[in-house]
Amino acid sequence: MSDQAKRILCVGAAVLDTIFRVHDLPKGEGKILPYEMLEIAEGMAASAAYAIVRLGGQASLWGAVGDDETGGRILRDLGADGIDMSGMTVAAGARSALSTILVDDRGERLIVPFYDHRLHDTAKVFDDAEIASFDAVLVDVRWPKLALNVLQAARRVGIPAILDGDVAPVEVLERLAPAASHIVFSEPAGACLIGTDDIPDMLMTLRQKLPDTLLCVTAGSKGCYWLDETTGAVQHQETLTITAVDTLAAGDAFHGAFALGVAEGLPLRDTMRLASVTAALKCEVFGGRHGMPTRAQAEAALHRL
């Protein structure tokens, strides 16, 4: 592995989140009073990019914001935290993405997102040489047209083409999945796509659809599962035992660490261990992506697995 920091391109969501911390999530109408709150620019691709930076990699983000005050803040805040924002699209006349999020005392969350479809009316123009300057790409499902174009370009130039297979319309997952070399599905997304919540069965069925793709499914506190590339057997990596404070952006932490491990050429088991620890440590801190650990913190926690 080279000592030079690996460059990862992250493609997809950039959102301004308002996060309220409450004792319990609401179960009906009424008023609920939070005891803590913060505003933070994040989103699936953005939070994964931040995880990469915290773990010692270099991350560029390709997403879209509106030409409004919120968009300016998203660009400033993510850029100030070490993410290269030079490839972002500012969509004229569109409203930037916003989310209101409640996080309860068990770390569970309720998310109300708003995405203006005009953000993605056009896809960013790029060429294969631009993609070849990265060591891997990681795309989420929020901008399918650009995600597909980037995955296809990554395959053409021979770098890892990684899909964050989160919950999305089935047709979006079916369109993006064949273009990826690596897919990390969330358990709910895999169940939606395949029709079973049994993870080993899910992986075996996915293998029939995607025989040449490295397949992984994340399952929260149950850890992650993947198919061994040589034997085809289902493998499992447990995660840390923690007291969850905030599970927001945990999946993004996993995806960012996974992408960096793949780019660095780590053995697959080591990549899964790093990703699992990174996601777990993030959950111990309130504040969405603010909880991302450093590489030193993640590696120090590996002995707890």
Disulfide bonds with the S-S distance in Angstrom:
none
